[in-house]
Amino acid sequence: MGRATERRRTLRIRDGAVSTRADTLVAEEPLEIRLNGRPLAITMRTPGDDFALAAGFLVSEGVIAEGEEVQSIVYCAGATADGGNSYNVVDVKLAPGVRVPDITLERNVYTTSSCGLCGKASLDAVRTTTRHPVADTPPVRVSPELLSALPDRLRAAQRVFDRTGGLHAAALFSEEGELLDVREDVGRHNAVDKLVGRALTEHRLPLSRTVLLVSGRASFELAQKAVMAGIPVLAAVSAPSSLAVDLAAEAGLTLVGFLRGPSMNVYAGEHRIALEREPDRV
């Protein structure tokens, strides 16, 4: 099986001094996800937690919503020309009676897009397919102080990032700020799928009283994955996209961006933010 890191020879130039050394890099390999033996999607990912990644991907696409709907997830033998196993192809077999969606070229293009393809149609698809709507009753309440402490807790848990400096992460926290799980990957969307997939296999969906923190920006794709898993709060250390904000507002998701120290922007779902005083209106 592929490793999370690999070593490569590099030429180092520091203040005019030249040397060669081996550098540790984050591994990136393709993963083909098959559904009942038929190709569904290909994603570039960091090897590891591949079964969780495949399961989480299927949750985010509305194919499954419960652990009982999966009969098995296996690596496909004979994936290489010489009959060996590349560990880069997984097949998800659904349980008997679970409806298999029509896998078409149009669906493949849609599921592998990360740029908000189809606009309003994408919002409609999420609203009609999610089986875990955001429904935290009573609503989760998190303070700005709690949110501001989460990035440091995420960073402290990034083991592979410490060795490579080139990896995204997603972390799941309780509403009290307890770190529940953290996954790393070359793609932040894959890291989220790994979190959701693990929750599915451990029968913890929906994640109705949790906070999802992602490194980098909050795209429509990440907001979609949070909504499909029933997560009420999504926070990112960078900016959200306009379509992510639209989806958050429509689905009832609290979306926080630019979470850096005590500063942050709340773009949707501000009723879950516990403020000591009313905001100034400008």
N, C-alpha and C positions, 0 to 999 in steps of 0.2 A: 504494500500500500504506500502511496505517496506520503511524504513528510511535510510538516508545516513550514519547515525552513530548509534551505539549501545553501551550499557554500560555492562561491565563485571567486576566481582570481581578479583582483582589481589593481589598478595603478593609482597610488595615492600621491597627491601633490599638496604639501603643507608648507606655506611660507618659503617656497622655492626648493624645499627638500623633496626628493622623489624616492618612492619605495614601492615595493609590491607586497601584497598580502592577500589573504583570503578573507572575504567579507560574507557575513550571514545575511541572506535575503529571504523574504517571504516567498514561499512556493505558490505558484499559480498554474493550475491545470484545468482542462475542461471536464465537466461532469455532465453526462447525458442522463436525463431522467426519462425512464420509460414507464408507461402505465399499462398494466396487463400485457406486457410484451411489445407495446407499440411506442415508438419514439414520441415524446411530448415536448421536451425543451432541452436546450444545452445552456449551461451557465459556466462562466469562468469563476473558479473558487479556489480557496486554500484547502488542500486535502485534510480530512478530519470531520467527524460528525456528519458524514455524508448521508446516512439514513435519516437523521434528524432534518438535514437540509431538504431532502426530497419530501419528507412529510410536511414540513412547514411550508414549502412551496405549494403543495397541493391544498393546504388550508387557505393560503392567501389567494388562490385561484378559485376557491369555492367548490373544489372537487370533493373534499372531505371536511368533517368538522368534529368527529369523535374518533378516539383511538380504536374502537371496535370496528370501524369501517375499513381498517387495514388488516389484511390477512398475513402479509409478509412483505419484507423489503430485503432484497438480496443483491449482491454484486453479480453481474452477468459474466459467467465463465466464457472463455473463447472469444473475448472482446478484441484480441489482436490477431493479426494475419497468421501467426504461428500457433494459434489456439490458446495462448496464454491469457492471463487475466490482468488487465490494465488497472483495475480498481477505479476506473473512470466512467463506468456505466452501471447504473442501478435500476432495478425493475421493482416497481411497487405493484403488488397484486392486491386488488380490493377484495373485501370479504364478499361471500355469496349474497346476492340480493342488492348490493350497492350499485347504483346506476353509474355506468361508465359514460362520461361526456363524449360528444362527437369531437374527435381530434382532427381538426382541419388545418390547412395552411394558415387560414385567417386567424385561428385561435393561437397557433404557435407564434405568429408575428406579434399578436397582442400581448401574450404572456411574457415574452422576452423583452418587451419594450420597457424602458425606464424613463421615458421622457413625456409621459402624460398623453400617449397616443389616443386619439379619438375624443379627447376633451370631455364634453358633457356626456357622451356615450359611456366613457369610463366611469363617471360618477353614477350613472344609472345602473351599470353592471354591478358595482359594489353594493349599492343599496338593495338590489333585487336578489343577490346571491348570498349575502352574509347570513349565517345562521347563528352568529353570536353578536347581536347588536350591542353597542355600548349601552349598558344598563346597570350602572352602579347605584344601588339604592340602599341607604342614603348615599349621595355623591361622595366620592373620594375628595378629601380636602388636604392639600399640601401647601406648606408655607414657602415663601421665597427663600427663607433660610435653609429649609430642608433641600430644596431643589439646588441651591448653590453649592451644597456639599457633595452632590452626586458625581460630578465629573472627576473629582479627585479620587473618589472611591472606585470609579470605573478604571481610571488610569492605574491605580495601585494593583488592580486585578489583571492587567494586561501582561501576561507572561511572555507571549511571543513578540509583542511590540517592543519590549525591553531589549530583545536581541536583534530586531530588524529595523525598527523605526518606520515601517511601511505597512501598517495593518490597521484596518478599521475594527471597531468593536461595537457591540450592542449589549446592554445590561438591563436586567429586569430587577426592579426594586419593589418592596412592599410600600404601602402608603406611609409607613413609619420610617422609611429610608433604609430598611435592611436589604442587603444585596442577596437576591435569590438565585441568580444565574448570570453568567457572562460568557459570550462567545466571540471569537475573533475570526476575521476572514478578510481576504483582499477586497471583497465587495461588502459594503455595509448592508445591502439587501440580503446577502447570503447569511450574514451574522444574525439578522433578525429571523430569517427562516429557521436557522438552527435553534434559536431560542424557542420559537413557536412549535417546531417539530418535537423538541424534547418535552414541552408541556403537553402536547398531544399524546405522546407515547406514555406519559406518566398520568394521564387522565386528569389534567389540571385546567383544561379549557372549559369555559372562557376565563381569561385572565382579567377578571372584572375589577379587582382591587389592587392594581399594580401600576407602576410607572415605568415606561420604556425610555431609556436614554440611548441615543446613538451618537457616535462620533461624526463629525462633518455636518453636512446639510440635511434637511428634512425634505425629501422629494415626495411627489405624489405616491410613488411606489411604496415608500416606507409608511406613509399615512394609511394607505390601503391595507398593508399588512397588519398594522395596529388595529384598524377597524375590524378586519376579518377575524382577529383573535379576541375581540371584545375588550381590548386594552383601553382604559379611559384617558390616560395621560401619555403624550409623546413629547419628549424634550430632546433638543439637538443643540450642539455647541455652535452651530453655524446657522445660516439662513434657511428658511423654508421657501418652497416655490409657491407661486400664486395658486396653482391647482391643488397643492397640498392644503393650503388654507381653506380653499373652497370646500374640499372634501371634509376637513375637520369640522367646519361650521355646519355643514349639512348633516353629518353623522353624529354630532354631539361629542366629538373628540376634543380634549384640551390639547392645544398645540403651543409649545414654548420653543422659541428660537433664540439664538445668540446667548446661550446660557454660559456666561463667563464670570466666575466669581459671583459677586452680589448683583450683577446686572443680567437682565434678561428681557425679552419681549414676549408677551402673551398674545397670540394671534387669534385664538378661538377658545371657547370654553372657559372663560375667566371665572366662572362661578365656582370652579374647583380650587382656585388660588385663595388661600386664607390670608387676607390682608388685615393689617392693624388699623388702617384708615382708608377712607375712600380716596380713589385716585383723583388728581387734579384734572379738570376737563379743559382741553384747549382746542 
